[in-house]
Amino acid sequence: MATRTPTRIERHRYRCPHGHANWEPRDGGFYCVTCLTRWGRDPYFRELEDDQTGETVNPEALDGIE
């Protein structure tokens, strides 16, 4: 099943576990560019946090985001 990426405005609503919005869907999870380039952290995550609700979001949940 293909994961559909949210629009640019919606993307800033979702954050990596370290609070960054500079992520991309990759390999059944997410890749945070900021974690790797600025902090040298492992950039791969299985879930993002919804900044509005505080809930975690897995890759399959993004399929329904417009």
C-alpha positions as CSV (number, residue, x, y, z in Angstrom):
1,M,0.0,0.0,0.0
2,A,1.4,3.4,-1.0
3,T,1.6,6.1,1.7
4,R,0.3,9.5,0.6
5,T,2.2,12.4,2.0
6,P,0.2,15.3,3.5
7,T,0.2,18.7,1.8
8,R,3.0,21.2,2.9
9,I,0.7,23.0,5.3
10,E,-0.4,19.8,7.0
11,R,3.2,18.5,7.2
12,H,4.1,21.1,9.8
13,R,1.4,19.7,12.0
14,Y,3.3,16.4,12.4
15,R,6.7,16.2,14.2
16,C,9.4,13.6,14.7
17,P,9.9,12.5,18.3
18,H,12.4,15.4,18.7
19,G,10.0,18.1,17.5
20,H,11.1,18.6,14.0
21,A,8.8,19.1,11.0
22,N,11.4,18.4,8.3
23,W,10.5,14.7,7.7
24,E,9.9,12.5,4.7
25,P,8.1,9.1,4.5
26,R,10.6,6.4,3.9
27,D,10.7,2.6,4.1
28,G,7.5,2.1,6.1
29,G,8.4,4.9,8.6
30,F,9.8,8.5,8.5
31,Y,13.1,10.1,8.0
32,C,13.9,13.4,9.7
33,V,16.4,15.5,7.8
34,T,17.0,17.9,10.8
35,C,17.8,15.1,13.2
36,L,20.5,13.8,10.9
37,T,22.0,17.1,9.6
38,R,21.9,19.2,12.7
39,W,22.0,16.8,15.6
40,G,23.7,13.7,14.2
41,R,20.8,11.6,15.6
42,D,19.3,8.5,14.0
43,P,16.9,10.0,11.5
44,Y,14.5,7.1,11.1
45,F,11.3,6.9,13.1
46,R,8.2,4.6,13.0
47,E,5.8,7.3,14.3
48,L,5.3,11.1,14.2
49,E,3.5,13.2,16.8
50,D,0.4,15.2,15.8
51,D,1.2,18.7,17.1
52,Q,-2.4,19.6,17.4
53,T,-3.7,16.5,19.3
54,G,-0.5,15.1,20.9
55,E,-1.3,11.7,19.4
56,T,1.2,9.5,17.6
57,V,0.7,8.8,13.9
58,N,2.0,5.8,12.0
59,P,2.7,5.8,8.2
60,E,-0.6,4.1,7.4
61,A,-2.6,6.9,9.1
62,L,-1.2,9.4,6.7
63,D,-3.1,7.7,3.8
64,G,-6.3,9.5,4.8
65,I,-4.9,13.0,5.2
66,E,-5.9,15.5,2.5
